């Protein structure tokens, strides 16, 4: 089996890679039956020379590869007919901006496997950049807070050499009795908690968060069973909320009114109620910063009205006018809604991703006895696979 790592072609550029040079060398050591080449690129976080120094061959034409791996969506002009590709396609939710990509993949009779739908037998996702989205998102929350209160100034994560330098910047943080909400219980949320722990911010129960005052900063972590309630369903549980989201209503505002900062790491189903609406924050005088890592535009977080950019990560939301405003102003919520956060630490994020890829994905390409690869295959030989037939109207 020959694997080719394709150069990233999506704009704006993404400097991440599926495997670092060292990991390419390790992969060949672990699996001698594999060969691997890398397409030359001048934008990767690791240079062509870095790969060459580890004994990895550079190859412009990947048409002799059995599997071609990338990170982001592969541009139509980079596709090779009748080949097997593995990347984040962002098509399974019928994203309109990638309709033509999926059409092109079908026309070229390409087998498309998507990282996003690689799942263990229990349904848990196998691989992703969620941890680093959480780490950088939480860091950006405190960068935003420092600018909002004008007490400290952190170096943007994308200007840091690596995660270690970014974490050293946290020594500058000056906070007084903040009450912080973190949502979710997956990779993103756990990544965000790494930053909160670095800052020695104490975790408290949701009950104490609502009822008690504290002499130092605290955070509470809320999941769907905490902020959704129902008078309809008798099977109140996370599973039932995911199965029947329309039967639930949000009680998130009772927590939000006590919070100075919100960091989101939840998964949101479009059929579920919003966590909080524009009406819910009109009277909220306490909330200053929202770091919306989940970044669902015009969705469950009322003040997230657009994505922001790595180089300009913050905008203001005026809860009285429902419009964008200067985030420094009193009464205006500072919103951080960067939707590609792991790109700020491309080397660290890539190394983490590559480790998971070698350990938990590559073995299934060599022996797919559990059908892990098969179930994550969206297209095959010019057709949608059975699991993804629901995309028929999307590409027709």
N, C-alpha and C positions, 0 to 999 in steps of 0.2 A: 504494500500500500504506500503510495506516494502522496504526501501532503504538501500543499503550497500555501504560503501566507501571502495574501494579496495586499497590494498597497491600498491605503484608504483614499477614496476619491470623492467622498461626500463633502459638500461645502455647507457651513464653515468647516474647516479642517479639524480632524480628530487625530490626535497624536498617539492614541493608545494602540496596543498590539495584543494579539491573542497569546503570544509567547515571547518572553524576553530571550536574548541571545543565550544566556546560561540555561534557560529552560529548554530551548531547542536542543542543546547538547545533551541535557539530561533525558529528554524524551527518546533520543536515539540510543542512549545507554540502557534505558528501561525496556525499550521495545526495538530490538535489533532488526526486526522484520519491517520496520518503518523506514522510509527515507523522507527527507524534508528539505524544501527549498524556500527561499524568501524572495519575493519580487522587490527589486530596488525601489527605494522611496527616500525623498529628501525631507519628509515632514515627520517621520516617526520620532518618538521620544528616545529610541535607540537608533544609532546611525547604521548605515550599511557596513561600515568598518567594524562596528561592535559585533555584528553577526559573523563577519569574515574571521575575526579574531577567535571566535569560538568554533571555527570549523564548519560554519553553515554556508552552504552554497547559495549565491545569488543567481536568480534566473528570471529574465524578463517575461518569457512566454510560459504560462502555466498550463497550457493545453494538454500536457502529458500527465498531469496530476489527477489522482483519483478523488481527492477531497481538497477543496479550496476554502480556506478559512479567512475571515476578516472580523471586523467589529461592527461598524455601522453599515447602513444600506449600501449595496454595491451599485454604482451608477450603471445605467443600461449599456453604455459603451464598453464597460469592463466585463460584461457577462460573456461566458464561453459556452456555446451550445452543448447540450447533452452532458453536462458535467454536474458534479455534486458540490453544492455550496453550503457553508455554515456561517451564518451571521445574524445579527439582530435586524429582522426585516421590517418590523413595525407595520405589519399588515393584518394581524389577527383580529384587531378591533375595527377593521375596515377604515383605517386611516386614509382620508381622501388624497393626501399628498403622496401616497405610495401605491395608488391604484395602478398607475402605468408600469411601475416596477414589477408588480405581481403579474400583470398581463404579459410583460416582456419575458419573465421567467417561464411562464406557461408556453409562450410561443417558441422559445428556444429549447423547450423540453428539458429544462433543468430540474434536478432534484434539489429542493430547498429545505434545509433543516434549520430551524430557528432556535437559538439559545434560550429564548424566553419560554418555549414550551417543552424544554427538556425537563422531565419530572421524574422523581423517584416513584416507587410503587405506591407510596402513601399520598401521592399528589403534591408533595413539596418540591419547589423548584430546585434544580441541581446547581445552577450556576447563574451568576449575575454580578453587577457592579453595585448592588444595593448598599453594601457595607460602606463603600467609599462615598456614595451619595450622602449617607447619613453622617459620616465623619466630616466631610467638607461642608455639608449643609449646616450642621451644628456650629462649626467654626465660624461660618459666615453669619450665623445668628448673633454671635458675640461681636464680630466685626461691625455688623449693623448697629448693634446696641451702643457700641463705643462712639460711633459717629452720631447717633441720635442724641445721646446725653452729653456729648462733647467732653468726655473725661479720659478717653484713651483711644489709641489709633493702632489697629493691627495691620500688618502687611498682608495684602491679599494672598490667598492660598496659591493662586496660579503663578505668583512671583517668587514663591518659596522653592528652594531646590528640591525638597522632598517633605515627606510627612513629619520627619523629626524637626526640621526647621520650623514648620508650621506650628507644631505643638509647643516649641520653645516660645513662640510669639504669645501664647496664652498667659505667660507670666505678667504681661502688661494689663491683663483684664482687671478692671475695678468695678465690683458689683456690690450693691447694698440691698440685702433682703429681697431679692427677686423671687417671685413665684412663677414657675415655669411649667407649662404643660407640654408633654411629649406624647404624640399619638403613635399607635401601631405597636406590633410585637414581633416584627420580622427583621430581616437583615438591615434595613434602613434605620429602624428604631434602635437596634442594638449598636449600629455604627455611631449614631448620635450620642448614645449613652457613654461611649468611650470618651467623648469630649467633655461631657458633664462630669464624669468621674475624674478626668484630668484636672478639672477646676474645683474638685472637692465639694461639689454641690450635692447635698443630701437628698436621697430619694424618700418620699413620704407616701402614705396611702392616700387614696382619693378622698377618704373621709376626713383625714387630718388636713388635707389641702383645702377643703371647703370650710372647716370649722376652727382651725387653729391659726394663731399668729406665730411667726418664727423670728429669731434674732439673727438668722443667717439665710442665705439663699437656698431654696429647695425646689425640687421638681417632682411631679407625679406623672406616671405613665398610664395613659388611657387607651383602652381597646374598644372595639365595637360593642361589647357587652356592657361597657361603662357609659357610653354616650348615646346609645339607642335604647328606646323602651317601646313597649307595645301593650295594648289592651286587647289585642286580637288573638295573637298566637299563644298557645298553651305550652309550646316547646321552646321557651326562651333560652337560646344558646347561640354561640358564635355560628355554628353550623346552620341553625334556622335563620339567622339574620342574613347569611350569605345566600341561602336558598330562597327566602321570601322577604327581600329587602323592602318592598313596597308596603309591608304590613307594620313597619316600624316608624317611629318619629324620633327626632333628635332632642336630647336634653343637654346638649353640649354647652349651651349658654350659661347654665348655672356654674359650670367650672370656669368658663371664659371670663366671667365677670370678676373673678378672683385672680386673674393672671396678668402678669406684666409682659410675658413673652410666650409665644406659641411656636413650637417646632413640630412639623408634621412628618410622620413616617408611615402613615397608614396606606392601605389599599382602598380605593373607592370604587364602588359599583354604581354606574350611572342610574340604576333603578332605585338606589337607596336615597333617603332624604339627605339634604345638605346638612353638614355639621352645624354651620351657623349662617344665617342670611344677613343681608344688609340691615334689615330691621333689628336684628339681634345686637348689632354693634353701634347703633346710633347713640345709645345711652351709656356705652362702655367708655369710661374715662381713664381706665387703668392700663389697658393694653397698649403697648408701645411698639413691639416688634413681632412680626410674623415671618418666620423662616419656613416657607412652604416648599419643602423638598418634594412632596408628592406632585405639586404643580399641575392641578387640573384647572384649566382656564375657564372662568365663568362657571365654576362648579361649587363643590362643597364648602370651600373657604371663600367667603363673600369678597374679601379684599384682594384676592388674586385675580386681577383683571387682564393680565398679560404675562408672558414669560419675560424674564430679564436676562441680560447677557453677562458672561463671566467678567468682562471688562467694565461693565456698568450694572452691578448686581442688585441695586436698590432703587425702588421708587416709592412714592408716598401714596397712600389711599386716604382720602378725606371722607369720613363716615357721614358727614352732614350733606355733602354734595354728591356722594357716590362716584366721585371722579378722582383722577390722578392729581397729585399735588406735591408740593415740596415736603419731603419726608422729615426735614428738620423742624418744621412748624409744630407748635403745641397742638395737640388734638388730632394730628395726622399720624396714621399708623405707617411705620417703616416696613415695607414688604420686600423680602428677598425671595425671588422665585426663579432662580437659575434652573433650567431644565436639563443641563448636562454637567452636573457637578463633578463627577469622577474625572472629567477632562482637566480639572484644575491640578490634579496630582497624577499625571499620566503614567509615570514610571511605577509608582507605588501601586496604583490601581491595576496596571497591567500585570505586575508580578503576582499580585493576589489572585487575579483572574486566571493567569496561566497555571498557577498551582492547583486551582480547582479543576481546570481543564484536563491536566495530566492525570490527576487522581480520580476524577469522577465522570469524565466524559469520554476520553480516548479509549479506555477499555471496552466501552460499549460499541465502538466502531469495529473493534476486532472480534467481538463476540456479543451479539445483541440478543442473547437468549431471553431477556426480560422484555424485549420490544421497546426499550427506551428510545432508541433512534427512530424506529418505525413510527412511534406515536408522535414524535416531534417533527416528522416529515410532512411539510405542507403541500408540496407539489411533487409529482413523480411522472416522468415521461410525458409531460404535456397536459396532465390532468391534476385537479385537486384530489388529495387523498380523502378517504371516507370521513375522517374526523373533521376535515376542514371544508366539507361540501357546503357548509353554510355561507362560504365566501363566493358562491356561484353568482349571486346577484351583484356582488361588489365588482367582479371582473367582467360581467357580461355587458 
